[in-house]
Amino acid sequence: MKTLDRRAAEIFRSMLALQTTKIDNSDGTYMPVHIELIGRIDKYDFFSLAHYGQQNGDAMRDPEMLFALHKDTRQFIP
């Protein structure tokens, strides 16, 4: 099973440490990124990382990536 490399895992942990669901530091140049805990099963926490846009008045994730964090090994699995 592949996991995030060390640098990518550090960045992901830094985003989680902010304890916010929306990160926007681009002054409108780029879409903000949203990170949220979407579930917990056994030894895993599941996270969604996505940009949100509007389509027909609905919030749409584009793109969305899902990650599982193993609670024992602390490794992220895309």
N, CA, C and O atoms as CSV, one atom per row, in Angstrom:
chain,resi,resn,atom,element,x,y,z
A,1,MET,N,N,0.854,-1.173,0.000
A,1,MET,CA,C,0.000,0.000,0.000
A,1,MET,C,C,0.901,1.238,0.000
A,1,MET,O,O,1.804,1.356,0.828
A,2,LYS,N,N,0.649,2.148,-0.926
A,2,LYS,CA,C,1.443,3.364,-1.013
A,2,LYS,C,C,0.984,4.376,0.031
A,2,LYS,O,O,-0.196,4.455,0.372
A,3,THR,N,N,1.937,5.138,0.523
A,3,THR,CA,C,1.641,6.204,1.479
A,3,THR,C,C,2.271,7.497,0.972
A,3,THR,O,O,3.099,7.474,0.061
A,4,LEU,N,N,1.878,8.618,1.560
A,4,LEU,CA,C,2.494,9.890,1.196
A,4,LEU,C,C,3.956,9.878,1.621
A,4,LEU,O,O,4.310,9.288,2.641
A,5,ASP,N,N,4.807,10.538,0.827
A,5,ASP,CA,C,6.207,10.624,1.226
A,5,ASP,C,C,6.346,11.569,2.423
A,5,ASP,O,O,5.386,12.226,2.825
A,6,ARG,N,N,7.532,11.623,2.971
A,6,ARG,CA,C,7.765,12.375,4.211
A,6,ARG,C,C,7.358,13.841,4.079
A,6,ARG,O,O,6.675,14.371,4.955
A,7,ARG,N,N,7.766,14.501,3.001
A,7,ARG,CA,C,7.479,15.935,2.826
A,7,ARG,C,C,5.977,16.189,2.660
A,7,ARG,O,O,5.432,17.113,3.264
A,8,ALA,N,N,5.319,15.377,1.851
A,8,ALA,CA,C,3.877,15.546,1.650
A,8,ALA,C,C,3.123,15.306,2.962
A,8,ALA,O,O,2.157,16.009,3.257
A,9,ALA,N,N,3.563,14.311,3.754
A,9,ALA,CA,C,2.919,14.049,5.044
A,9,ALA,C,C,3.110,15.226,5.994
A,9,ALA,O,O,2.200,15.562,6.751
A,10,GLU,N,N,4.298,15.862,5.963
A,10,GLU,CA,C,4.542,17.047,6.801
A,10,GLU,C,C,3.592,18.176,6.425
A,10,GLU,O,O,3.042,18.842,7.302
A,11,ILE,N,N,3.398,18.396,5.140
A,11,ILE,CA,C,2.502,19.455,4.675
A,11,ILE,C,C,1.066,19.158,5.115
A,11,ILE,O,O,0.359,20.049,5.587
A,12,PHE,N,N,0.647,17.918,4.959
A,12,PHE,CA,C,-0.717,17.531,5.355
A,12,PHE,C,C,-0.908,17.740,6.859
A,12,PHE,O,O,-1.933,18.271,7.287
A,13,ARG,N,N,0.076,17.324,7.659
A,13,ARG,CA,C,-0.012,17.527,9.115
A,13,ARG,C,C,-0.069,19.011,9.470
A,13,ARG,O,O,-0.784,19.403,10.392
A,14,SER,N,N,0.687,19.840,8.737
A,14,SER,CA,C,0.668,21.289,8.970
A,14,SER,C,C,-0.713,21.861,8.686
A,14,SER,O,O,-1.189,22.731,9.416
A,15,MET,N,N,-1.356,21.377,7.628
A,15,MET,CA,C,-2.705,21.850,7.313
A,15,MET,C,C,-3.685,21.421,8.401
A,15,MET,O,O,-4.557,22.200,8.785
A,16,LEU,N,N,-3.555,20.202,8.899
A,16,LEU,CA,C,-4.432,19.739,9.979
A,16,LEU,C,C,-4.195,20.526,11.263
A,16,LEU,O,O,-5.130,20.772,12.024
A,17,ALA,N,N,-2.953,20.919,11.504
A,17,ALA,CA,C,-2.607,21.657,12.726
A,17,ALA,C,C,-3.253,23.043,12.763
A,17,ALA,O,O,-3.416,23.625,13.835
A,18,LEU,N,N,-3.620,23.570,11.597
A,18,LEU,CA,C,-4.273,24.883,11.555
A,18,LEU,C,C,-5.652,24.845,12.200
A,18,LEU,O,O,-6.180,25.886,12.591
A,19,GLN,N,N,-6.230,23.679,12.314
A,19,GLN,CA,C,-7.549,23.463,12.915
A,19,GLN,C,C,-8.618,24.361,12.304
A,19,GLN,O,O,-9.424,24.976,13.004
A,20,THR,N,N,-8.596,24.414,10.993
A,20,THR,CA,C,-9.607,25.136,10.244
A,20,THR,C,C,-9.996,24.282,9.047
A,20,THR,O,O,-9.221,23.427,8.619
A,21,THR,N,N,-11.170,24.498,8.509
A,21,THR,CA,C,-11.585,23.698,7.357
A,21,THR,C,C,-11.306,24.392,6.033
A,21,THR,O,O,-11.389,23.760,4.980
A,22,LYS,N,N,-10.972,25.694,6.063
A,22,LYS,CA,C,-10.727,26.434,4.827
A,22,LYS,C,C,-9.391,27.157,4.931
A,22,LYS,O,O,-9.141,27.890,5.888
A,23,ILE,N,N,-8.539,26.941,3.938
A,23,ILE,CA,C,-7.235,27.598,3.908
A,23,ILE,C,C,-7.182,28.441,2.643
A,23,ILE,O,O,-7.233,27.910,1.534
A,24,ASP,N,N,-7.080,29.751,2.811
A,24,ASP,CA,C,-7.050,30.676,1.673
A,24,ASP,C,C,-6.012,31.744,1.956
A,24,ASP,O,O,-6.261,32.675,2.723
A,25,ASN,N,N,-4.858,31.610,1.341
A,25,ASN,CA,C,-3.806,32.617,1.531
A,25,ASN,C,C,-3.324,33.165,0.191
A,25,ASN,O,O,-2.159,33.538,0.054
A,26,SER,N,N,-4.215,33.213,-0.792
A,26,SER,CA,C,-3.809,33.620,-2.133
A,26,SER,C,C,-4.428,34.937,-2.585
A,26,SER,O,O,-4.226,35.346,-3.729
A,27,ASP,N,N,-5.171,35.606,-1.722
A,27,ASP,CA,C,-5.821,36.873,-2.074
A,27,ASP,C,C,-6.684,36.746,-3.328
A,27,ASP,O,O,-6.744,37.671,-4.138
A,28,GLY,N,N,-7.353,35.599,-3.489
A,28,GLY,CA,C,-8.271,35.409,-4.608
A,28,GLY,C,C,-7.628,34.915,-5.888
A,28,GLY,O,O,-8.328,34.686,-6.874
A,29,THR,N,N,-6.306,34.744,-5.901
A,29,THR,CA,C,-5.640,34.257,-7.106
A,29,THR,C,C,-5.984,32.801,-7.372
A,29,THR,O,O,-6.206,32.410,-8.518
A,30,TYR,N,N,-6.029,32.003,-6.322
A,30,TYR,CA,C,-6.362,30.584,-6.423
A,30,TYR,C,C,-7.582,30.294,-5.572
A,30,TYR,O,O,-7.939,31.069,-4.684
A,31,MET,N,N,-8.214,29.167,-5.856
A,31,MET,CA,C,-9.355,28.747,-5.051
A,31,MET,C,C,-8.852,28.276,-3.687
A,31,MET,O,O,-7.813,27.621,-3.615
A,32,PRO,N,N,-9.563,28.593,-2.610
A,32,PRO,CA,C,-9.161,28.080,-1.300
A,32,PRO,C,C,-9.295,26.563,-1.245
A,32,PRO,O,O,-10.105,25.977,-1.962
A,33,VAL,N,N,-8.501,25.940,-0.396
A,33,VAL,CA,C,-8.575,24.500,-0.222
A,33,VAL,C,C,-9.332,24.218,1.078
A,33,VAL,O,O,-9.160,24.918,2.075
A,34,HIS,N,N,-10.157,23.197,1.048
A,34,HIS,CA,C,-10.945,22.801,2.217
A,34,HIS,C,C,-10.488,21.418,2.646
A,34,HIS,O,O,-10.300,20.527,1.818
A,35,ILE,N,N,-10.312,21.251,3.945
A,35,ILE,CA,C,-9.926,19.960,4.481
A,35,ILE,C,C,-10.907,19.616,5.588
A,35,ILE,O,O,-11.192,20.437,6.460
A,36,GLU,N,N,-11.421,18.393,5.545
A,36,GLU,CA,C,-12.377,18.008,6.583
A,36,GLU,C,C,-12.267,16.526,6.906
A,36,GLU,O,O,-11.984,15.695,6.043
A,37,LEU,N,N,-12.498,16.228,8.163
A,37,LEU,CA,C,-12.578,14.850,8.632
A,37,LEU,C,C,-13.952,14.329,8.232
A,37,LEU,O,O,-14.971,14.882,8.647
A,38,ILE,N,N,-13.987,13.263,7.425
A,38,ILE,CA,C,-15.281,12.780,6.930
A,38,ILE,C,C,-15.698,11.456,7.547
A,38,ILE,O,O,-16.814,10.991,7.316
A,39,GLY,N,N,-14.808,10.838,8.337
A,39,GLY,CA,C,-15.213,9.594,8.972
A,39,GLY,C,C,-14.086,8.934,9.738
A,39,GLY,O,O,-12.909,9.251,9.565
A,40,ARG,N,N,-14.487,8.002,10.594
A,40,ARG,CA,C,-13.537,7.207,11.367
A,40,ARG,C,C,-14.010,5.764,11.346
A,40,ARG,O,O,-15.162,5.471,11.666
A,41,ILE,N,N,-13.112,4.870,10.967
A,41,ILE,CA,C,-13.413,3.439,10.978
A,41,ILE,C,C,-12.193,2.717,11.514
A,41,ILE,O,O,-11.089,2.878,10.994
A,42,ASP,N,N,-12.393,1.922,12.552
A,42,ASP,CA,C,-11.325,1.138,13.154
A,42,ASP,C,C,-10.088,1.992,13.417
A,42,ASP,O,O,-10.141,2.922,14.222
A,43,LYS,N,N,-8.987,1.689,12.755
A,43,LYS,CA,C,-7.719,2.375,13.010
A,43,LYS,C,C,-7.447,3.503,12.030
A,43,LYS,O,O,-6.303,3.942,11.905
A,44,TYR,N,N,-8.481,3.988,11.325
A,44,TYR,CA,C,-8.283,5.008,10.302
A,44,TYR,C,C,-9.181,6.221,10.531
A,44,TYR,O,O,-10.338,6.092,10.932
A,45,ASP,N,N,-8.621,7.400,10.267
A,45,ASP,CA,C,-9.388,8.636,10.130
A,45,ASP,C,C,-9.366,8.984,8.645
A,45,ASP,O,O,-8.316,8.898,8.009
A,46,PHE,N,N,-10.509,9.374,8.084
A,46,PHE,CA,C,-10.613,9.676,6.663
A,46,PHE,C,C,-10.815,11.175,6.464
A,46,PHE,O,O,-11.659,11.797,7.109
A,47,PHE,N,N,-10.014,11.745,5.548
A,47,PHE,CA,C,-10.047,13.180,5.281
A,47,PHE,C,C,-10.338,13.437,3.814
A,47,PHE,O,O,-9.937,12.672,2.936
A,48,SER,N,N,-11.051,14.541,3.569
A,48,SER,CA,C,-11.305,15.028,2.221
A,48,SER,C,C,-10.512,16.320,2.050
A,48,SER,O,O,-10.522,17.182,2.929
A,49,LEU,N,N,-9.830,16.448,0.919
A,49,LEU,CA,C,-9.079,17.649,0.575
A,49,LEU,C,C,-9.604,18.102,-0.780
A,49,LEU,O,O,-9.479,17.371,-1.762
A,50,ALA,N,N,-10.193,19.304,-0.852
A,50,ALA,CA,C,-10.865,19.698,-2.096
A,50,ALA,C,C,-10.940,21.213,-2.251
A,50,ALA,O,O,-10.808,21.971,-1.291
A,51,HIS,N,N,-11.157,21.620,-3.496
A,51,HIS,CA,C,-11.565,22.985,-3.824
A,51,HIS,C,C,-13.075,22.932,-4.025
A,51,HIS,O,O,-13.599,21.926,-4.502
A,52,TYR,N,N,-13.774,23.995,-3.671
A,52,TYR,CA,C,-15.224,24.050,-3.882
A,52,TYR,C,C,-15.558,25.165,-4.861
A,52,TYR,O,O,-14.998,26.259,-4.791
A,53,GLY,N,N,-16.463,24.877,-5.759
A,53,GLY,CA,C,-16.988,25.871,-6.677
A,53,GLY,C,C,-18.500,25.758,-6.710
A,53,GLY,O,O,-19.075,24.885,-6.060
A,54,GLN,N,N,-19.141,26.630,-7.459
A,54,GLN,CA,C,-20.595,26.618,-7.578
A,54,GLN,C,C,-20.999,26.059,-8.940
A,54,GLN,O,O,-20.422,26.418,-9.967
A,55,GLN,N,N,-21.988,25.184,-8.934
A,55,GLN,CA,C,-22.580,24.699,-10.178
A,55,GLN,C,C,-24.079,24.587,-9.953
A,55,GLN,O,O,-24.535,23.816,-9.107
A,56,ASN,N,N,-24.837,25.356,-10.710
A,56,ASN,CA,C,-26.299,25.405,-10.574
A,56,ASN,C,C,-26.710,25.700,-9.127
A,56,ASN,O,O,-27.703,25.165,-8.634
A,57,GLY,N,N,-25.940,26.553,-8.461
A,57,GLY,CA,C,-26.268,26.957,-7.099
A,57,GLY,C,C,-25.827,25.983,-6.016
A,57,GLY,O,O,-26.042,26.236,-4.831
A,58,ASP,N,N,-25.214,24.876,-6.409
A,58,ASP,CA,C,-24.762,23.884,-5.434
A,58,ASP,C,C,-23.246,23.937,-5.292
A,58,ASP,O,O,-22.531,24.209,-6.256
A,59,ALA,N,N,-22.760,23.674,-4.075
A,59,ALA,CA,C,-21.324,23.588,-3.854
A,59,ALA,C,C,-20.819,22.269,-4.429
A,59,ALA,O,O,-21.344,21.201,-4.114
A,60,MET,N,N,-19.800,22.355,-5.273
A,60,MET,CA,C,-19.232,21.158,-5.919
A,60,MET,C,C,-17.745,21.064,-5.570
A,60,MET,O,O,-17.023,22.060,-5.601
A,61,ARG,N,N,-17.303,19.845,-5.238
A,61,ARG,CA,C,-15.886,19.605,-4.965
A,61,ARG,C,C,-15.188,19.363,-6.298
A,61,ARG,O,O,-15.578,18.479,-7.062
A,62,ASP,N,N,-14.143,20.163,-6.572
A,62,ASP,CA,C,-13.437,20.007,-7.843
A,62,ASP,C,C,-12.002,20.481,-7.714
A,62,ASP,O,O,-11.786,21.689,-7.616
A,63,PRO,N,N,-11.041,19.632,-7.707
A,63,PRO,CA,C,-11.122,18.181,-7.523
A,63,PRO,C,C,-11.185,17.842,-6.040
A,63,PRO,O,O,-11.001,18.710,-5.187
A,64,GLU,N,N,-11.441,16.593,-5.746
A,64,GLU,CA,C,-11.435,16.103,-4.370
A,64,GLU,C,C,-10.487,14.914,-4.278
A,64,GLU,O,O,-10.488,14.036,-5.141
A,65,MET,N,N,-9.683,14.898,-3.225
A,65,MET,CA,C,-8.829,13.742,-2.947
A,65,MET,C,C,-9.165,13.256,-1.550
A,65,MET,O,O,-9.414,14.058,-0.649
A,66,LEU,N,N,-9.170,11.954,-1.373
A,66,LEU,CA,C,-9.450,11.361,-0.069
A,66,LEU,C,C,-8.185,10.716,0.478
A,66,LEU,O,O,-7.410,10.110,-0.263
A,67,PHE,N,N,-7.988,10.855,1.789
A,67,PHE,CA,C,-6.826,10.295,2.451
A,67,PHE,C,C,-7.276,9.579,3.711
A,67,PHE,O,O,-8.211,10.008,4.388
A,68,ALA,N,N,-6.599,8.484,4.013
A,68,ALA,CA,C,-6.816,7.770,5.273
A,68,ALA,C,C,-5.558,7.945,6.113
A,68,ALA,O,O,-4.445,7.804,5.605
A,69,LEU,N,N,-5.729,8.246,7.378
A,69,LEU,CA,C,-4.614,8.357,8.315
A,69,LEU,C,C,-4.682,7.166,9.248
A,69,LEU,O,O,-5.645,7.010,9.998
A,70,HIS,N,N,-3.656,6.324,9.202
A,70,HIS,CA,C,-3.603,5.164,10.094
A,70,HIS,C,C,-3.230,5.669,11.482
A,70,HIS,O,O,-2.204,6.330,11.644
A,71,LYS,N,N,-4.046,5.368,12.479
A,71,LYS,CA,C,-3.866,5.921,13.824
A,71,LYS,C,C,-2.603,5.415,14.512
A,71,LYS,O,O,-2.023,6.130,15.329
A,72,ASP,N,N,-2.163,4.192,14.196
A,72,ASP,CA,C,-0.962,3.640,14.849
A,72,ASP,C,C,0.321,4.087,14.168
A,72,ASP,O,O,1.244,4.554,14.835
A,73,THR,N,N,0.391,3.951,12.846
A,73,THR,CA,C,1.622,4.272,12.127
A,73,THR,C,C,1.736,5.753,11.774
A,73,THR,O,O,2.819,6.230,11.433
A,74,ARG,N,N,0.611,6.489,11.856
A,74,ARG,CA,C,0.549,7.924,11.538
A,74,ARG,C,C,0.910,8.190,10.069
A,74,ARG,O,O,1.398,9.272,9.740
A,75,GLN,N,N,0.677,7.221,9.194
A,75,GLN,CA,C,0.945,7.381,7.777
A,75,GLN,C,C,-0.351,7.712,7.039
A,75,GLN,O,O,-1.421,7.198,7.366
A,76,PHE,N,N,-0.228,8.583,6.034
A,76,PHE,CA,C,-1.354,8.969,5.193
A,76,PHE,C,C,-1.397,8.071,3.960
A,76,PHE,O,O,-0.377,7.859,3.304
A,77,ILE,N,N,-2.561,7.552,3.653
A,77,ILE,CA,C,-2.754,6.687,2.502
A,77,ILE,C,C,-3.722,7.385,1.545
A,77,ILE,O,O,-4.891,7.575,1.882
A,78,PRO,N,N,-3.241,7.775,0.339
A,78,PRO,CA,C,-4.153,8.430,-0.605
A,78,PRO,C,C,-5.143,7.442,-1.205
A,78,PRO,O,O,-5.982,7.827,-2.019
